[in-house]
């Protein structure tokens, strides 16, 4: 395998948001062996710096489910595929007509900035973040967005994602990556797989030479595209069923590190 791609939350990162010493050691060995490493996450750019500080390697990061590819060495977005403003407006119009009580937020500039409707619930860790703030929907719709975040009270994540996806068929992609009932909407054709395929081509790596790890529905396109798509032992049932392999251990117990040690003979 020439390229290792990994999701972060529920996969590489433990539930306390740390990366284990064993995992750090494995990824530094891969980096020193010239294996291409790509972090592939639903996280916005502003959420990935703690992972970089722990790993200590300048891996590319595909953020916002494929909408932005970030190079930490130059602090630049090297590829972007946002929801354009007109499409964003149509998505919100459809959903507001279809889903009672729906509220929206957008990740902009790859997730360097977030704007949300006043009633959209924001995590306590971001309530006072300088790049996060409330705005009326009219202002939210004025610019392209890396992704749209959709909530409507308490919802079953899979059922709500299916409902949103059906409403947006042909217009945008809908997925989820948590148990909170929030749906993440990207531009049509934009997934973790589409962005990872572009990175792989840049490095002259075929899909067959890629091993990818993930745990949630937003990882499914990447895991089915990669030559070896590996689901986490703690992964969503649909992800475990679709993957070509499953780790022996969860993200809490170095599942990715243990698997890579076996594959690369560390």
ROMAR-81185 format. One record per residue: residue number from 0; x, y, z of N, C-alpha, C in turn; residue in three letters. Coordinates in steps of 0.001 Angstrom, whole numbers. Layout:
  pos   n_east  n_north     n_up  ca_east  ca_north    ca_up   c_east  c_north     c_up  code
  NUM        X        Y        Z        X         Y        Z        X        Y        Z   ALA
...
//
This chain:
  pos   n_east  n_north     n_up  ca_east  ca_north    ca_up   c_east  c_north     c_up  code
    0      833    -1190        0        0         0        0      885     1263        0   UNK
    1      519     2214     -862     1325      3429     -985      696     4634     -305   UNK
    2     -602     4542        8    -1302      5675      630    -2211     5167     1734   UNK
    3    -2130     5810     2886    -2999      5495     4020    -3892     6701     4273   UNK
    4    -5189     6482     4206    -6168      7536     4460    -6977     7153     5686   UNK
    5    -7190     8098     6569    -7934      7767     7780    -8848     8889     8219   UNK
    6   -10044     8496     8579   -10964      9370     9286   -10358     9693    10659   UNK
    7   -10894    10702    11326   -10377     11079    12643   -11293    10594    13773   UNK
    8   -12416    11249    13981   -13263     10936    15126   -13877     9548    15003   UNK
    9   -13729     8772    16068   -14228      7404    16069   -13333     6433    15330   UNK
   10   -12220     6931    14815   -11323      6097    14019    -9892     6247    14510   UNK
   11    -9235     7328    14148    -7857      7550    14591    -7801     8156    15992   UNK
   12    -8788     8991    16290    -8798      9763    17537    -9646     9046    18582   UNK
   13    -9135     9016    19802    -9891      8402    20893   -11041     9312    21330   UNK
   14   -11910     8789    22157   -13112      9528    22523   -12830    10766    23359   UNK
   15   -11640    10849    23948   -11266     12064    24688   -10530    13052    23790   UNK
   16   -10554    12805    22470    -9958     13669    21439    -8441    13620    21406   UNK
   17    -7857    12607    22024    -6411     12440    21953    -6048    11338    20969   UNK
   18    -4807    11384    20503    -4244     10334    19668    -3238     9574    20515   UNK
   19    -3335     8261    20549    -2497      7471    21448    -1037     7487    21024   UNK
   20     -109     7311    21972     1318      7228    21624     1613     6134    20606   UNK
   21      927     5000    20706     1141      3908    19748      759     4347    18335   UNK
   22     -375     5020    18209     -822      5497    16906      137     6543    16347   UNK
   23      583     7448    17185     1540      8469    16750     2811     7807    16221   UNK
   24     3309     6807    16935     4535      6126    16517     4369     5452    15167   UNK
   25     3233     4796    14952     2979      4116    13676     2937     5127    12531   UNK
   26     2247     6221    12716     2119      7190    11628     3434     7917    11347   UNK
   27     4242     8104    12344     5551      8701    12078     6446     7731    11316   UNK
   28     6324     6433    11584     7089      5442    10821     6623     5394     9376   UNK
   29     5323     5469     9169     4795      5503     7807     5314     6731     7063   UNK
   30     5277     7859     7722     5765      9102     7110     7240     8984     6753   UNK
   31     8033     8436     7647     9470      8267     7399     9737     7249     6296   UNK
   32     8761     6365     6032     8892      5361     4981     8328     5843     3649   UNK
   33     7986     7124     3573     7456      7757     2352     6087     7234     1936   UNK
   34     5335     6670     2879     3936      6357     2616     3151     7661     2682   UNK
   35     2308     7896     1692     1476      9096     1698      382     8937     2751   UNK
   36      250     9918     3623     -756      9890     4680    -1733    11025     4437   UNK
   37    -3010    10708     4468    -4048     11717     4272    -5076    11583     5390   UNK
   38    -5327    12669     6089    -6390     12714     7089    -7667    13104     6363   UNK
   39    -8719    12306     6512    -9948     12524     5742   -11105    12612     6730   UNK
   40   -11662    13796     6884   -12553     14038     8004   -13747    14905     7629   UNK
   41   -14794    14779     8402   -15903     15709     8305   -15616    16996     9046   UNK
   42   -14582    16990     9873   -14240     18175    10656   -13952    19380     9760   UNK
   43   -14278    20580    10245   -13815     21786     9569   -12331    22005     9849   UNK
   44   -11699    22842     9060   -10263     23081     9229    -9939    23527    10652   UNK
   45   -10763    24362    11250   -10420     24897    12571   -10359    23818    13653   UNK
   46   -10868    22626    13364   -10869     21539    14353    -9709    20554    14188   UNK
   47    -8874    20737    13198    -7853     19696    12946    -6493    20007    13568   UNK
   48    -6271    21216    14028    -4943     21565    14532    -4514    20785    15778   UNK
   49    -5432    20437    16695    -5006     19581    17814    -4485    18220    17354   UNK
   50    -5018    17688    16264    -4533     16405    15744    -3131    16584    15166   UNK
   51    -2917    17657    14413    -1580     17930    13877     -550    18073    14996   UNK
   52     -920    18760    16067       43     18982    17143      437    17677    17815   UNK
   53     -457    16689    17799     -143     15395    18398      625    14489    17435   UNK
   54      191    14418    16175      853     13536    15211     2251    14026    14861   UNK
   55     2407    15326    14700     3718     15870    14388     4186    15608    12973   UNK
   56     3255    15367    12038     3613     15165    10631     2713    16058     9772   UNK
   57     3255    16574     8657     2496     17533     7834     1601    16863     6791   UNK
   58      737    15981     7221     -142     15266     6290    -1211    16195     5738   UNK
   59    -1542    15990     4464    -2699     16689     3918    -3939    16294     4697   UNK
   60    -4904    17217     4777    -6178     16922     5428    -7314    17254     4484   UNK
   61    -8111    16254     4171    -9353     16468     3438   -10420    16747     4482   UNK
   62   -10954    17969     4474   -11891     18410     5504   -13289    18582     4939   UNK
   63   -14250    18737     5845   -15642     19003     5467   -16166    17978     4465   UNK
   64   -15831    16705     4700   -16320     15595     3870   -15930    15712     2402   UNK
   65   -14766    16298     2142   -14270     16367      775   -14338    17734      139   UNK
   66   -14923    18703      814   -15093     20030      215   -13823    20860      209   UNK
   67   -12860    20541     1072   -11633     21333     1148   -10452    20432     1491   UNK
   68    -9389    20525      697    -8154     19801      981    -7122    20817     1466   UNK
   69    -6623    20574     2670    -5797     21558     3378    -4361    21080     3502   UNK
   70    -3422    21954     3175    -1992     21679     3301    -1458    22450     4509   UNK
   71    -1095    21746     5594     -627     22455     6788      737    23113     6592   UNK
   72     1524    22602     5637     2839     23183     5401     2774    24604     4888   UNK
   73     1749    24904     4097     1585     26247     3545      371    26976     4109   UNK
   74     -381    26290     4976    -1605     26839     5556    -2555    27317     4463   UNK
   75    -2729    26468     3443    -3592     26839     2329    -4556    25708     1994   UNK
   76    -5678    26082     1406    -6615     25123      843    -6189    24889     -604   UNK
   77    -5733    23686     -906    -5193     23403    -2236    -6272    22932    -3202   UNK
   78    -7428    22539    -2685    -8555     22179    -3545    -9839    22450    -2788   UNK
   79   -10803    23046    -3474   -12066     23403    -2840   -13226    23051    -3755   UNK
   80   -14291    22516    -3181   -15489     22151    -3948   -16724    22504    -3121   UNK
   81   -17018    23789    -2983   -18108     24213    -2108   -19484    24124    -2759   UNK
   82   -20495    24255    -1922   -21852     24515    -2384   -21909    25970    -2820   UNK
   83   -22169    26219    -4089   -22271     27604    -4546   -23519    28256    -3956   UNK
   84   -23519    29571    -3898   -24566     30296    -3182   -25960    30010    -3743   UNK
   85   -26092    29904    -5071   -27416     29658    -5625   -27932    28258    -5289   UNK
   86   -27022    27280    -5308   -27409     25918    -4931   -27729    25858    -3439   UNK
   87   -26921    26511    -2633   -27159     26570    -1191   -28552    27128     -899   UNK
   88   -28925    28186    -1597   -30241     28790    -1387   -31357    27826    -1777   UNK
   89   -31188    27111    -2887   -32206     26152    -3312   -32325    25003    -2318   UNK
   90   -31190    24512    -1805   -31200     23444     -802   -31997    23878      426   UNK
   91   -31716    25070      921   -32403     25544     2120   -33887    25776     1862   UNK
   92   -34227    26260      671   -35639     26461      327   -36383    25133      323   UNK
   93   -35800    24112     -296   -36444     22792     -331   -36622    22228     1073   UNK
   94   -35575    22313     1871   -35637     21707     3204   -36594    22464     4122   UNK
   95   -36631    23779     4007   -37544     24544     4850   -38996    24230     4499   UNK
   96   -39253    23922     3238   -40615     23561     2835   -40987    22142     3250   UNK
   97   -39980    21275     3382   -40214     19849     3627   -40129    19451     5095   UNK
   98   -39261    20114     5869   -38944     19660     7225   -39360    20709     8251   UNK
   99   -40368    20438     9075   -40781     21400    10103   -39662    21656    11104   UNK
  100   -39478    22916    11457   -38518     23278    12494   -37070    23177    12100   UNK
  101   -36768    23058    10807   -35383     22899    10377   -34603    24194    10593   UNK
  102   -33346    24047    11026   -32447     25193    11193   -31111    24851    10547   UNK
  103   -30368    25903    10148   -29185     25720     9332   -27955    26412     9913   UNK
  104   -26801    25853     9528   -25506     26503     9748   -24633    26185     8541   UNK
  105   -23641    27013     8285   -22722     26758     7174   -21281    26833     7657   UNK
  106   -20457    25960     7070   -19010     26031     7235   -18460    26738     5999   UNK
  107   -17710    27810     6207   -17144     28574     5103   -15625    28445     5081   UNK
  108   -15065    28675     3908   -13605     28665     3745   -13013    27374     4303   UNK
  109   -13625    26253     3926   -13147     24960     4395   -13414    24688     5853   UNK
  110   -14128    25590     6491   -14405     25436     7918   -13532    26313     8790   UNK
  111   -12905    27298     8212   -12205     28283     9045   -13225    29158     9781   UNK
  112   -14438    29209     9222   -15479     30073     9779   -16820    29364     9721   UNK
  113   -17633    29564    10741   -18983     28992    10772   -19989    30097    11079   UNK
  114   -21098    30074    10341   -22216     30967    10622   -23473    30119    10772   UNK
  115   -24295    30448    11751   -25462     29624    12061   -26668    30496    12373   UNK
  116   -27848    29943    12075   -29062     30624    12480   -29099    30686    14012   UNK
  117   -29751    31719    14569   -29749     31874    16038   -30248    30656    16794   UNK
  118   -31184    29889    16235   -31728     28726    16938   -30930    27451    16701   UNK
  119   -29886    27514    15884   -29071     26322    15628   -28206    26035    16854   UNK
  120   -28275    24806    17413   -27488     24504    18620   -26000    24388    18303   UNK
  121   -25204    25157    19018   -23752     25168    18839   -23109    24556    20075   UNK
  122   -22107    23709    19869   -21422     23079    20986   -20793    24097    21926   UNK
  123   -20737    23784    23220   -20192     24738    24200   -18742    25103    23925   UNK
  124   -17983    24197    23285   -16588     24489    22999   -16432    25550    21907   UNK
  125   -17540    25841    21181   -17466     26823    20108   -18343    28046    20339   UNK
  126   -19065    28066    21435   -20015     29154    21670   -19346    30522    21641   UNK
  127   -18108    30611    22100   -17408     31893    22146   -16227    31947    21188   UNK
  128   -16187    31016    20233   -15083     30980    19278   -15169    32192    18358   UNK
  129   -14037    32834    18099   -14042     34078    17328   -14505    33891    15884   UNK
  130   -14397    32674    15361   -14787     32449    13970   -16175    31838    13827   UNK
  131   -16895    31726    14939   -18237     31138    14948   -19220    32174    15454   UNK
  132   -20332    32327    14727   -21304     33297    15201   -22642    33187    14507   UNK
  133   -23692    33763    15126   -25037     33700    14545   -25198    34693    13403   UNK
  134   -26144    34363    12526   -26455     35249    11407   -27835    34888    10884   UNK
  135   -28557    35845    10323   -29850     35518     9702   -29620    34680     8449   UNK
  136   -30635    33908     8075   -30495     33036     6922   -30118    33821     5670   UNK
  137   -30641    35018     5528   -30325     35819     4345   -28822    36049     4211   UNK
  138   -28152    36264     5322   -26700     36478     5285   -25968    35162     5071   UNK
  139   -26478    34094     5657   -25860     32773     5510   -25813    32359     4044   UNK
  140   -26814    32766     3277   -26938     32332     1884   -26181    33208      888   UNK
  141   -25443    34187     1370   -24794     35122      441   -23484    34614     -128   UNK
  142   -22897    33563      468   -21588     33095       42   -21574    31578     -102   UNK
  143   -20643    31041     -896   -20507     29583     -978   -20179    28987      388   UNK
  144   -20532    27718      565   -20280     27026     1831   -19617    25687     1569   UNK
  145   -18612    25370     2383   -17988     24047     2282   -19024    22964     2537   UNK
  146   -19859    23184     3542   -20994     22291     3763   -22062    23001     4566   UNK
  147   -23263    22512     4406   -24422     22989     5138   -24736    21991     6231   UNK
  148   -25003    22477     7436   -25380     21630     8566   -26867    21812     8813   UNK
  149   -27570    20688     8963   -29027     20706     9041   -29482    20009    10317   UNK
  150   -30311    20689    11096   -30901     20093    12294   -32402    20373    12312   UNK
  151   -33130    19492    12993   -34579     19691    13175   -35017    18984    14446   UNK
  152   -34551    19467    15580   -34892     18826    16838   -34239    17458    16955   UNK
  153   -34850    16589    17747   -34322     15245    17962   -34748    14364    16793   UNK
  154   -33768    13774    16102   -34041     12961    14932   -33185    11696    14975   UNK
  155   -33690    10628    14377   -32870      9446    14135   -31877     9797    13036   UNK
  156   -30564     9678    13291   -29578     10118    12298   -29764     9507    10918   UNK
  157   -29924     8198    10846   -30035      7544     9546   -31342     7898     8847   UNK
  158   -32439     7911     9581   -33730      8235     8980   -33773     9686     8514   UNK
  159   -33214    10592     9315   -33214     12004     8950   -32313    12245     7738   UNK
  160   -31180    11565     7698   -30292     11698     6543   -30985    11214     5276   UNK
  161   -31695    10094     5369   -32419      9577     4207   -33490    10565     3752   UNK
  162   -34160    11185     4694   -35213     12153     4341   -34622    13369     3661   UNK
  163   -33544    13897     4218   -32888     15058     3622   -32332    14695     2243   UNK
  164   -31709    13526     2148   -31143     13098      879   -32193    12963     -211   UNK
  165   -33354    12416      131   -34431     12268     -847   -34928    13619    -1331   UNK
  166   -34935    14583     -430   -35384     15924     -775   -34403    16629    -1716   UNK
  167   -33130    16239    -1637   -32082     16940    -2379   -31519    16126    -3540   UNK
  168   -32195    15063    -3930   -31706     14200    -5013   -31362    15017    -6257   UNK
  169   -30139    14822    -6755   -29687     15519    -7940   -29165    16913    -7688   UNK
  170   -29343    17416    -6481   -28932     18784    -6155   -27712    18835    -5261   UNK
  171   -27633    17920    -4281   -26545     17939    -3307   -26432    16571    -2645   UNK
  172   -25327    16366    -1899   -25074     15120    -1171   -25448    15304      297   UNK
  173   -26075    14288      893   -26422     14329     2312   -25829    13123     3015   UNK
  174   -25227    13359     4175   -24656     12261     4949   -24672    12631     6421   UNK
  175   -24169    11731     7269   -24047     12044     8694   -22815    11350     9259   UNK
  176   -22331    11898    10354   -21114     11344    10962   -21188    11290    12477   UNK
  177   -22397    11406    13027   -22532     11372    14477   -23896    10821    14841   UNK
  178   -24126    10665    16125   -25411     10180    16626   -26327    11323    17026   UNK
  179   -25936    12556    16703   -26676     13725    17185   -27896    14071    16351   UNK
  180   -28054    13426    15173   -29184     13756    14327   -28932    14937    13409   UNK
  181   -27676    15344    13266   -27325     16422    12342   -26939    15841    10992   UNK
  182   -27470    16427     9929   -27140     16010     8570   -26165    17019     7974   UNK
  183   -25177    16491     7249   -24164     17318     6598   -24393    17270     5095   UNK
  184   -24536    18429     4478   -24861     18523     3055   -23697    19152     2305   UNK
  185   -23254    18475     1244   -22160     18948      400   -22655    19122    -1031   UNK
  186   -21831    19748    -1851   -22169     19904    -3259   -22317    18540    -3923   UNK
  187   -23106    18480    -4971   -23326     17232    -5695   -21997    16629    -6129   UNK
  188   -21817    15339    -5851   -20595     14643    -6248   -19426    14808    -5308   UNK
  189   -19575    15626    -4273   -18478     15873    -3330   -18600    14928    -2144   UNK
  190   -17617    14060    -2005   -17543     13112     -904   -16079    12983     -483   UNK
  191   -15858    12225      573   -14485     11922      953   -13768    11189     -179   UNK
  192   -14490    10344     -903   -13882      9580    -1994   -13447    10476    -3139   UNK
  193   -14268    11444    -3507   -13924     12298    -4651   -12657    13097    -4369   UNK
  194   -12535    13606    -3155   -11339     14385    -2811   -10120    13486    -2664   UNK
  195   -10299    12297    -2083    -9167     11386    -1909    -8669    10887    -3264   UNK
  196    -9566    10632    -4198    -9154     10197    -5531    -8287    11255    -6198   UNK
  197    -8612    12525    -5999    -7811     13606    -6570    -6416    13645    -5949   UNK
  198    -6336    13497    -4630    -5035     13462    -3963    -4218    12273    -4448   UNK
  199    -4856    11123    -4563    -4157      9921    -5023    -3593    10124    -6424   UNK
  200    -4371    10704    -7333    -3878     10961    -8692    -2677    11898    -8675   UNK
  201    -2714    12887    -7801    -1601     13834    -7683     -312    13125    -7299   UNK
  202     -431    12052    -6517      736     11281    -6074      974    10036    -6937   UNK
  203      269     9939    -8060      401      8783    -8968      131     7464    -8249   UNK
  204     -892     7471    -7396    -1287      6280    -6637    -2649     5815    -7139   UNK
  205    -2757     4532    -7448    -4033      3957    -7865    -4891     3626    -6648   UNK
  206    -6193     3529    -6871    -7100      3168    -5786    -6703     1847    -5138   UNK
  207    -6200      911    -5945    -5807      -402    -5423    -4660     -319    -4433   UNK
  208    -3935      797    -4454    -2774       981    -3574    -3113     1811    -2347   UNK
  209    -4412     2007    -2098    -4875      2841     -991    -5557     1973       58   UNK
  210    -5208     2220     1323    -5919      1624     2442    -6570     2765     3207   UNK
  211    -7868     2618     3498    -8620      3689     4140    -9388     3149     5338   UNK
  212    -9471     3981     6381   -10139      3604     7628   -11274     4576     7928   UNK
  213   -12404     4048     8434   -13510      4904     8818   -14514     4180     9677   UNK
  214   -15491     4947    10180   -16457      4341    11109   -17906     4754    10894   UNK
  215   -18159     5800    10095   -19519      6326     9987   -19972     6446     8533   UNK
  216   -21281     6687     8307   -21779      6730     6934   -21044     7695     6010   UNK
  217   -20534     8807     6530   -19802      9724     5645   -18487     9119     5150   UNK
  218   -18058     8001     5740   -16849      7308     5288   -17130     6280     4198   UNK
  219   -18375     5931     3985   -18703      4848     3053   -18152     5071     1634   UNK
  220   -18315     6247     1036   -17761      6408     -318   -16257     6167     -369   UNK
  221   -15534     6635      635   -14082      6446      680   -13715     4978      850   UNK
  222   -14416     4286     1727   -14078      2888     1994   -14387     1991      801   UNK
  223   -15424     2310       51   -15751      1491    -1120   -14880     1849    -2324   UNK
  224   -14317     3067    -2342   -13416      3467    -3439   -12019     2878    -3242   UNK
  225   -11525     2860    -2032   -10156      2422    -1763    -9974      938    -2058   UNK
  226    -8749      575    -2430    -8440      -830    -2670    -8714    -1683    -1455   UNK
  227    -8441    -1129     -281    -8770     -1821      968    -9454     -835     1906   UNK
  228   -10758     -977     2028   -11529      -127     2924   -11778     -854     4224   UNK
  229   -11297     -280     5328   -11336      -951     6629   -12261     -189     7583   UNK
  230   -13263     -866     8078   -14176      -288     9063   -13633     -530    10462   UNK
  231   -13957      379    11352   -13563       215    12742   -14478     -794    13437   UNK
  232   -13929    -1487    14415   -14729     -2433    15198   -15910    -1736    15858   UNK
  233   -15748     -464    16173   -16809       336    16787   -17666     1056    15754   UNK
  234   -17504      714    14473   -18166      1446    13412   -19658     1192    13292   UNK
  235   -20300     2059    12533   -21716      1941    12194   -21945      594    11490   UNK
  236   -23049      -90    11765   -23285     -1401    11144   -23196    -1383     9617   UNK
  237   -23716     -341     8983   -23662      -270     7519   -22240     -134     7017   UNK
  238   -21411      521     7789   -20006       694     7397   -19264     -626     7540   UNK
  239   -19482    -1329     8642   -18833     -2627     8827   -19266    -3610     7736   UNK
  240   -20532    -3553     7340   -21039     -4475     6330   -20452    -4195     4951   UNK
  241   -20183    -2931     4648   -19710     -2552     3312   -18199    -2646     3155   UNK
  242   -17463    -2622     4256   -16005     -2579     4196   -15427    -3929     3771   UNK
  243   -14199    -3889     3254   -13520     -5130     2884   -12878    -5809     4082   UNK
  244   -12744    -5071     5189   -12181     -5650     6408   -12630    -4805     7590   UNK
  245   -12458    -5351     8795   -12828     -4656    10034   -11668    -4794    11005   UNK
  246   -11346    -3726    11713   -10252     -3793    12683   -10608    -4723    13832   UNK
  247    -9591    -5263    14484    -9824     -6104    15651   -10248    -5276    16858   UNK
  248    -9785    -4028    16900   -10009     -3185    18077   -10681    -1876    17692   UNK
  249   -11237    -1207    18681   -11927        62    18468   -10930     1218    18416   UNK
  250   -11460     2405    18191   -10617      3608    18222   -10036     3846    19608   UNK
  251   -10704     3357    20636   -10192      3524    22000    -8988     2621    22266   UNK
  252    -8869     1560    21491    -7825       562    21751    -6873      389    20574   UNK
  253    -6559     1503    19903    -5527      1514    18857    -5861      612    17669   UNK
  254    -7148      585    17275    -7550      -276    16177    -6810       -2    14882   UNK
  255    -6644     1276    14522    -5938      1620    13287    -4468     1257    13397   UNK
  256    -3835     1606    14500    -2404      1320    14684    -2136     -181    14619   UNK
  257    -2952     -976    15308    -2735     -2426    15316    -2869    -2998    13905   UNK
  258    -3839    -2508    13149    -4039     -3002    11788    -2852    -2643    10901   UNK
  259    -2383    -1418    10996    -1258      -982    10160       38    -1686    10544   UNK
  260      219    -1993    11810     1413     -2745    12228     1448    -4101    11523   UNK
  261      293    -4726    11396      236     -6027    10719      467    -5893     9211   UNK
  262     -121    -4872     8611       11     -4714     7159     1439    -4363     6754   UNK
  263     2073    -3482     7514     3408     -2995     7139     4537    -3727     7865   UNK
  264     4187    -4653     8740     5215     -5426     9422     5999    -4658    10453   UNK
  265     5380    -3671    11080     6066     -2890    12124     6146    -3702    13419   UNK
//
